[in-house]
Amino acid sequence: MSNEQKVAIITGASQGIGAGIVQAYRNEGYAVVANSRNIQPSSDEGTVAVPGNIGDRAVAEKVVKTAVERFGRVDTLVNNAGIFVGKPFTDYTVEDFNNVINVNVGGFFHITQFVLVQMAKQGHGHIVQVTTALVDQPLANVPSGLATLTKGGLDAVTRGLAIEYAKSGIRVNAVAPGIIRTPMHAPETHDFLSALHPVGRMGEVSEIVDAVLYLEHAGFVTGETLNVDGGQHAGRW
């Protein structure tokens, strides 16, 4: 592979939003290093699958090393991996807490550290977090304390890192989805979930992909959280 080809790392890449983002970057001509716990090897020579829990620092290091050793660079990191556990706050267990922190925060922390070192050497790069609209617009009938605790942290650190690394040529942004139609939502829940959005429907994977690609090409945008949530963040309805 030529070192002129751009390279993206995508976490949580085996299905749903992550798989859509992988395909989008391949369509853009990027080589992709894709990670999730149980991701299968790819038949596409431009996509390298690295299985493992991104909350494990050794796995995060392996993902970045694979990108650099195989393709010579890292241009984009999409921190898409995440766990959502919805229940009343006092019902969360210590195991719930540890699992969500491990992936949502630990996974972000480890791989972003390794990627920033590489991007600083290159003098350019772009990092995107996938957070949640619940950070800015909690819903009374969707208890989600651990999601807002962790994804809210990613929303805040997006702005912090954007300022910290602006002079290094590295942009940092986020996409905050509403509820997206993916295999994790059973069809019998779709009517209820659609009603949680002012526009009256769930989002589609392609709409999150479009937002990520917009940020990819928006060279003058950094520190931004782009809401793709059918109007949830705008207020009560």
C-alpha positions in Angstrom: 0.0 0.0 0.0 1.3 3.5 -0.8 1.9 5.8 2.1 -0.1 8.4 0.1 -3.4 6.6 0.8 -5.2 8.0 3.8 -5.9 5.7 6.7 -8.8 5.6 9.2 -9.2 3.6 12.4 -12.8 2.8 13.3 -13.8 1.2 16.7 -17.0 -0.6 17.3 -16.8 -1.5 13.7 -18.5 -4.8 13.2 -22.1 -3.8 12.8 -24.6 -0.9 12.8 -23.1 2.6 12.8 -19.5 1.3 12.9 -19.9 -0.9 9.9 -21.5 1.9 8.0 -18.6 4.2 8.8 -16.1 1.6 7.7 -17.8 1.2 4.3 -18.0 5.0 3.9 -14.3 5.5 4.4 -13.5 2.7 2.0 -15.7 4.4 -0.5 -13.7 7.5 0.1 -10.5 5.6 -0.8 -9.2 5.2 2.7 -7.6 2.1 4.0 -9.3 1.1 7.2 -8.2 -0.6 10.4 -11.4 -1.8 12.1 -11.8 -3.0 15.6 -14.5 -4.6 17.7 -14.6 -7.5 20.2 -15.6 -10.2 17.7 -14.9 -8.6 14.4 -14.2 -11.2 11.6 -11.3 -11.0 9.1 -12.1 -8.9 6.0 -11.8 -10.2 2.4 -11.2 -6.6 1.4 -7.4 -6.0 1.3 -8.0 -2.3 2.2 -9.7 -3.3 5.5 -7.7 -4.9 8.3 -9.7 -6.3 11.2 -8.2 -6.2 14.7 -10.4 -8.0 17.2 -10.4 -7.3 20.9 -11.9 -5.1 23.7 -10.8 -1.6 23.0 -10.9 -0.9 26.7 -7.8 -3.1 27.0 -4.8 -0.9 26.5 -2.8 -3.6 24.7 -5.6 -4.0 22.1 -5.7 -0.2 21.5 -1.9 -0.2 21.0 -2.1 -3.1 18.6 -4.8 -1.4 16.5 -2.6 1.7 16.1 0.5 -0.3 15.5 -1.3 -2.3 12.8 -2.3 0.9 11.0 1.2 2.3 11.1 3.0 -0.9 10.2 0.6 -1.9 7.4 -0.2 1.5 5.9 2.4 3.9 7.3 0.0 6.6 8.9 -3.2 7.4 10.7 -5.3 10.2 9.3 -8.6 9.7 11.1 -9.8 8.0 14.2 -13.5 7.4 14.8 -14.2 6.5 18.4 -17.5 4.7 17.8 -17.2 1.8 20.3 -19.7 2.2 23.2 -22.0 0.3 25.6 -25.4 1.6 26.5 -27.1 0.2 29.7 -30.5 1.8 30.3 -31.9 1.5 33.8 -32.7 3.6 36.8 -29.6 5.1 38.3 -29.9 3.2 41.6 -30.3 -0.1 39.7 -26.9 0.0 38.1 -24.5 -2.5 39.5 -20.8 -2.1 40.0 -20.3 -4.5 37.1 -22.5 -2.2 34.9 -20.3 0.7 35.9 -17.0 -1.0 35.3 -18.1 -2.3 31.9 -19.4 1.0 30.6 -16.5 3.0 31.9 -14.0 0.4 30.5 -15.4 0.8 26.9 -16.8 4.2 26.7 -14.1 6.0 28.6 -11.2 3.6 28.8 -11.5 2.6 25.1 -11.5 6.3 24.1 -8.6 7.2 26.4 -6.2 4.4 25.3 -6.5 4.5 21.6 -6.7 8.3 21.4 -3.5 8.6 23.3 -1.7 6.3 20.9 -3.3 8.0 17.8 -2.4 11.5 19.0 1.3 10.6 19.2 1.2 9.4 15.6 -0.8 12.3 14.4 1.5 14.8 16.1 4.5 13.2 14.2 2.6 13.6 11.0 1.5 17.2 11.7 -2.2 16.4 10.9 -5.1 14.3 11.8 -8.8 14.1 12.7 -10.5 12.5 15.6 -14.3 12.0 15.9 -16.3 10.7 18.9 -19.7 9.2 18.5 -21.6 10.4 21.7 -25.3 10.7 22.2 -28.0 13.3 22.1 -28.9 12.3 25.7 -25.9 14.3 26.9 -27.7 17.6 26.1 -31.3 16.4 26.2 -32.1 13.7 28.8 -35.4 11.9 28.4 -37.6 11.1 31.4 -38.6 7.8 30.0 -35.1 6.7 29.0 -33.0 6.5 32.2 -29.4 6.5 31.0 -27.2 7.8 33.8 -24.1 5.8 32.8 -24.5 6.9 29.2 -24.6 10.6 30.0 -21.8 10.2 32.6 -19.4 8.7 30.1 -20.5 10.1 26.8 -20.9 13.5 28.4 -17.2 13.2 29.3 -16.3 12.5 25.7 -18.4 15.6 24.6 -16.4 17.8 27.0 -13.0 16.3 26.1 -13.7 16.8 22.4 -13.6 20.6 22.9 -10.6 20.4 25.2 -8.5 18.3 22.8 -9.6 20.5 19.9 -8.0 23.5 21.6 -5.0 21.6 22.9 -4.0 20.2 19.5 -5.2 22.9 17.2 -1.7 24.2 16.5 -0.6 20.6 15.8 -2.8 20.4 12.8 -5.2 17.9 14.6 -8.9 18.5 14.5 -11.3 16.9 17.1 -15.0 16.7 16.7 -18.0 14.6 17.8 -21.4 13.4 16.4 -24.3 13.1 18.9 -26.9 10.7 17.5 -30.5 10.3 18.5 -31.8 6.7 18.4 -30.6 5.0 15.2 -32.3 2.1 13.5 -29.8 -0.7 14.0 -30.0 -4.4 14.8 -29.8 -3.6 18.6 -33.3 -2.2 18.5 -36.0 -4.9 18.1 -38.7 -4.0 15.5 -41.5 -4.1 18.1 -39.7 -1.1 19.9 -39.5 1.1 16.8 -42.8 2.9 17.3 -41.9 3.9 20.8 -38.4 4.9 19.8 -39.6 6.9 16.9 -41.9 8.9 19.2 -38.8 10.0 21.2 -37.8 12.4 18.3 -39.6 15.6 17.4 -39.5 14.5 13.7 -41.4 11.3 14.6 -38.9 8.8 13.4 -35.6 7.0 14.2 -32.4 8.0 12.5 -30.7 5.9 9.9 -27.1 4.7 9.9 -26.5 6.6 6.7 -27.4 9.8 8.4 -24.7 9.3 11.0 -22.3 8.3 8.3 -23.1 11.6 6.4 -22.4 13.6 9.6 -19.0 11.9 10.1 -18.0 12.5 6.5 -19.1 16.1 6.7 -16.8 16.6 9.7 -14.0 14.8 7.8 -14.2 17.2 4.9 -14.8 20.4 7.0 -11.3 21.5 7.5 -12.3 24.7 9.4 -14.4 22.8 11.9 -12.9 21.6 15.2 -14.3 21.3 18.7 -17.8 20.8 17.3 -20.5 18.4 18.4 -22.9 17.8 15.5 -26.3 16.7 16.7 -28.0 14.2 14.4 -31.0 13.5 16.5 -34.2 14.5 14.8 -34.4 17.7 16.9 -34.1 16.1 20.3 -31.4 18.6 21.5 -33.6 21.6 20.6 -35.8 21.2 23.7 -39.2 19.9 24.9 -41.8 18.8 22.4 
